[in-house]
Amino acid sequence: MRTLRPGFAVETAVRSLFWRILATFWLAIALVAGLALLLGHALNQDAWILSRHPAVSGLAETWTRVYEQQGAVAAQRLLEQHRHRAHIDVQVLGENGQPVIRGTFPPRAAAFEARQRDRDHSLPWRRLTEDYTSPASGDTYLFIYRIPHPELRAWHRGSLFWPLSALAIALVVLSGFSLLLTLSITRPLDRLRSAVHDLGQTTYQQNSLARLARRRDELGVLAGDFNRMGARLQTLIGSQRQLLRDVSHELRSPLARLRIALALAERATPAEREALWPRLTKECDRLEALTRGALAAPDQGVRSPGSADRRGAGTGPDGCRARLGADH
């Protein structure tokens, strides 16, 4: 079982690739949801319209100053000019709930609004209210604005610059996070793919993933395991090549002696040939031992069935005699 260095589990939990992906995913959801809520509420809330709409923003302060300094006639004229210019009806109520001036909202429209409210029907305008306290007199006035829906929709289309800018900034930020996250995954995977290719071509270098193995996430663990696997495979391949060289070197001497003995046996008399059998038997046994050792190295001594019979038929005195008899 592989042991972890001290503190590795904690570092992996903190800087884990899994947590980075999860955090980026939830950050994207939070940003998109927050912007959606912001857009929905900002474009429909009364406070947003009162503070941003150019036809109502600052109107309460201007009207109060004109009313207190110039009188009701000038204040009424201001509202009528404003209605002609902005197409917005305005009513002003005092602290007693009664109209301070006549305003620009026709009585017929007021009756229609009352009937539609009782029937729970939609009105052709948006009704907004705003309280304003005069800093000079301390009186409080209630301003009632009625903005036609076509005019409000036109203003909404023109006032989307700020929300759309915020959305664009959020998308840019999310794109940056996504790009960094993607690069942090794809670049290590490209290095691993190159290392796998080099390992298949037997050109793998053990330090090719050293920098990636220092990462404290899943990809760093994978790179470290791959480095160890590559080192192990290179060691095994080197041992196999060395074994083949050693076996080849060891087989040359018995084969050379067998060729010499066979050449002597071809020209020897029957009596001399009988004297060569111990030498031939010794060389055959040596070849058998070398072959068995070469097979046992990779296979841990596992032999196929019938190998003993084939070995007995092809080696030893009887085997050598059989081959010599076949040659002669």
N, C-alpha and C positions, 0 to 999 in steps of 0.2 A: 504493500500500500504506500503510495507516494505521500511523503510528508511535506507540509507547507512551512515556509519560513515564518518566523514570528511576525505578526502584524499583517501577513498577507491577506488573511480572510477579511480583516477590517478594511484594508485599502481596496480590495476588490469590491466590497460592498459599497464603498463610497464612490469609487471611480469606475464602477461596472458599466459595460456597454449597455446592458439591459436597462439600467436606471437612466442612462443618458437618453436612450430612445424613448423610454416611458415619459421622462420629464419633458422632452421636446414635444411629444404628442399631446400631453395635457396642457402645455403652454400654448400650443396652437389652438386647442379647443377653447381655452380660457380667453385668449385674445379675440378670437372670432366671435365667441358668445358675448364678450364684453362690448365689442364694437357694435354688434347687432342690437343689443339692449340700448346702447348709447344712441344709436341712430333712431331706433324706434321711439324712445322717450324724448330725445332732444327735438325731433321734428314735430312732435305732437303735444308736448307739454305747453301749458299756457305761459309759464315763466320764460321758456325759450323764445316763444313768439313775441312776448312783450319786451324782452331785452334785445331781440335781434331784428324784429320787423321795423323798417325805417319809418312806417306811417304811424306807429304807436310808441316807439321808443323815444322818450323825452317829451312826449306830447303833454302828459299830466303836469310836468313842471312848467312848461311854457304857458299852458292855459291858466294855471294858478297865478302865475306872475302877472299875466295880462288882466285877469279878472280882479285881482286885488289892487292893481295899480290904475287900470283904465275903466273898470266897471263891467257890468253884465253885457252891455251892447257890444263892446269890443270883443268880449269873450265869445259871444254868440257868432259874431262875424268871423272870428278865427276858426271856429268849428265848421262853419259853412264853407269857408275857403278850403279848409282841410278835406272836407267831404268831396268837393268838386275836384280836388287834385288827386286824392288817394282812394276815393270811392269807399270810404269807411264811415259808418254812422257812429256817433258818439253821444252818450248821455252822461250827465254829471249829477250826482245826488249828494246832498249835504248830510250832515250827521243825523238829522231828523228823518232821513229817508225820502225826502221830497226833492224834486228836481231844482237845482240851483238856477238853471236857465232852461230854455225850451229844448235845446239840443238839436240834433239833426235826424233823429230817428222818428219817422212819421207815426202818428197814432194808429193808422191802419196796419202798418207792419207790426206794431206792438200787439194789436189785437190778434193778428195772424199768428204771432209767436206764442201767445198765450193759448190759443186753440190747439196748435200743433204740439205744445208741451203736454197738454192734457191727454192728447191721443198718442203720445209717445212716438211721434213721427219726427223724421229728420228735418232740420231747417236748412234753407238755402244759404245760410251764413254761419260763421263760427262766432260764438258769444264768449267774450273774454272780459274779466273784471280786474280792476287794479285799485288799490287804496293808496292815496297820496296825502301826506300831511305837510301843510305849508310850513316852512321854517320861519316865516315872518309872523304869521298870525296864530299858528298852532292848530288851525282848523283842518279837519280831515275830510277829504272828498273821495267819493266812490265813482270811478270812471268805468263805464260800460261800453265796450267796443264790439261792433258787429262787422266782421270781415267776411265778404262774400267768398264762397269756396273757390270759384275760378281764380280770383285774385290771390287767395292763399296758396293754391297749388302753383300758380306762376311764381310766387315768391319762394316757395319750397324748392322749385327747380333751380332758381338762381342762388339759393342759400346752401346748396349741397357741397360747396367747395371745401368748407372746413371738415365736415364728416368724411367726404371722399378723400381728402388729404390724409386724415387720420387712418382711414382704411388702407390707403396706398402705403403709408409709413409702416403700418402693421404687416402688410404683405411683404414689404422689403425686408423687414426684420425677420419674419418667418422664413423667407427665402434664404436669408443669410444663415440662419440656424440650420435649415434643411441642407444647405450646401455643405456647411462644416460637418454636419453629422454624416452626410453621404460620403464625403471625402475621407472621414475618419474610418469608414468601413471599407470603401472600395480600394483605397490605396494599400492597406495591409493585405487585402485579398489578392491584389495584383502581385504583391511581393511573394505571397504564398504560392500563387499559380506559377510564377517564374521559378521558385525553388523546387516545386514538384517537377516542372519540365527539366530543370538541371539535374535533379535526382534521377529521372528516367534516362538522361543522356550520360549519366555517370560523371557529370562535371559539377556536382554540388559542392559548394564551399560552406564549411560549418559556420563561418562568421557572416554569411549573407543575410541571416535573420536576427543577428545579435541586437540591432537597434529595436526591431519590432518586439523581440522577446522581453525587452525592458518595460514595455507597457503593462500597466496594472489593471488589465481587463481581460475579457475572454480571449481576445485575439492575441494578447501577449502570452497567455497560458498556452494557446494553440501553437504559437510560434516556438515557445520553449520545448513543448513536446515534439514538434516536428524536428527541431534541431537535434534532440536526443535520438529520435528515430533515424535521422540521416547519418548521425555519427555511428550508430549501431550498424546500419546497413553498410556503411563504408568499411567499418572494421570487418564485417563478415565477408564482404567482397575481397578485401585485401587478404584475409586469411585463406579464402578459397583459392585465390591466385597463387599465394605462397605454397599452399598444399599441392596444387597442380605442378608447380615448378619442382618441389621436393620429390614428388612421386616420379616425375619424368626423369629427374636426375638419378634417383635410386634404381629405376628400371633399366637404365642404359647399361650398367655394369653386368647384371645377370644375363641380359640378352646378348651382350658381347661375348661373355664366356660360353653361353649356349651355342652361339654360332661357331666359336672356335672348336668346341667339343664335337659338334655335328660334322664340321669339316674334317676333324681327325678321324671320326667314326667312319666316314665314307672311304677313307684310304686304309683303315685298320683291318687286321685279320680278325676272325671270330674271337680268338682268345683276347686280343687287345681291346676288342669292342666290349667284352664282358667287364673288363677292368674300368671302362668309362662309365658304367651304369651308376656307381655311387656319386660320381661328380655330377652327372646329369640329374640324378635324383635331388641332390643338394640344391642345385640351381633352380630346379622346378619348385622345390619347397620354399626357396627364398622369394621367387616370383609370386607364389601363392600367398605368402605372408604379407608382402607389399600390397598386393591387390586387396586382400582382406582388410588391411589397415586403412587403405584409401577409401574403401566402401564404408568402413565403420565410422570414419570421422564425421561425415555429414549425416549418416543414418543411425548413429548410436548403436551400431552392431546389429541392425536388423537385416536378415538375409531372406531372400525369396525361397520358397519351397523348392527342393530338388537341387539346391546349390551344392550340397555335399556330394551328391551323386555326380554332378558335372565336374566338380573339383577332383573327385577320385578318378574319373574317367580320363581327365585331361592332364593330371599331374601325377607325380610319384613315379616309381619304376615302371609299373605296368603301362601308365599313360605314355611315358617317354618311349618305352619299347614299342608300343603300338604305333607311335608316330614314326619312329625310326624304321619299323617294319614296313609301314606304308610307303616310306620314301625309297626303300630298297626292295 
